[in-house]
Amino acid sequence: MPHMYHSMRRFGFSLHRHISSLPSSSTVPSGTRTCCLLQRVFPGTSPGPSCQRRRDVSTALGSHIQEPSGSEQRLLDKLYEGLIGGQRASLAESITLVETQHPRKKELAQVLLQRVLVYRREQESRNGGKPVAFRVGLSGPPGAGKSSFIEVVGKMLTARGHKVSVLAVDPSSCTTGGSLMGDKTRMTELSRDMSAFIRPSPASGTLGGVTRTTNEAIVLCEGAGYDIVLVETVGVGQSEFAVADMVDMFVLLIPPAGGDELQGIKRGIIERADLVVVTKSDGDLLVPARRIQAEYTSALKLLRRQSKAWNPKVVRASSYTSEGIPEVWAKMESYRDAMLARGELQGRRRAQQKVWLWTLIQENALCHFQNHPSVREALPHLEERVTKGAISPGLAADLLLKAFSSSSSSSPSSSSSSP
């Protein structure tokens, strides 16, 4: 099991002892309204069902994470209070915390994330069990005008009273790992809007054009009060399935002058799209845009529907003239209303939670495998034999897995955990 799992287990028992030592509600002075956030007493809040849910959170954390020190607890409290208060600086710092690779900071990020999840669940409970925020993923080939489209849509939404967060993922260099972070510089107007938050992040080689922590960043943005979350991804082809498993609606942006569009875009991506937007529909590109719209409308009729509540649509829009932008948002709202009415949006989010869980399991299992002493000892020799053609990569993989499994099954931790 990963190191984080064992440390999280240890934290739960110590936290449980700490909770048991706290004074009961009968010892709290009368007139003091309290609520238990990770079982700590905070003034100015009301008791109720949320207290029991927070007890469940503390139990869920179990002994998995070492109890935060005084300075760590103050940092978490500061970030949490600033986050739910809508402070953009606290949101940015919180996202930085969940993006870190530092083992201890990753544990603290999980504590913060757990608190935000509880807060968000309470909001949804007050909203009749329906999601408070609307998540939209936007993807398309390079040059489709994704950043320009997001800026125009974002400005329109903030003018209507919405709070918009944009998680823009920039491609990273395979050689240096660097990223230009150009998305924020292309959204100059939106980046100055106090009702908007733009967070560029490097893809760092992640397939699907999303970062490892995009899911966590979405949760934090929702906790900060942003009711519209836009996720712009790197156009990398068929791996765009990743973002579709994180958002409520997947929007595909297509430029009108990209050659044979139906051949250039993978069938699987078109099947996942809930809305196709033909961008740059103005000037000399107006006629090609109409042609592409007709082609995609015909193509979508041949594809299997993902939802019983919604038929994917194809629309045209221009970020330069803003023509068609209100109609695009109207289609998005129609999609959200239709999916909520049939309960499909809630079901999609529950399914996405499972995908998120297994994605993290795979990442942590791979990390644990790569850092296992038996694997690290055998790996150089097996790699050398593979490169020389002495054994096949498949056989080398089997040998490494056997070394890992046999060593793990005979380790003291595994034997002590057996009944």
Summary of the structure (lengths in Angstrom):
residues: 419
radius of gyration: 24.4
end to end distance: 17.6
largest distance: 77.8
contacts: 1279
relative contact order: 0.08
helix: 57%
strand: 12%
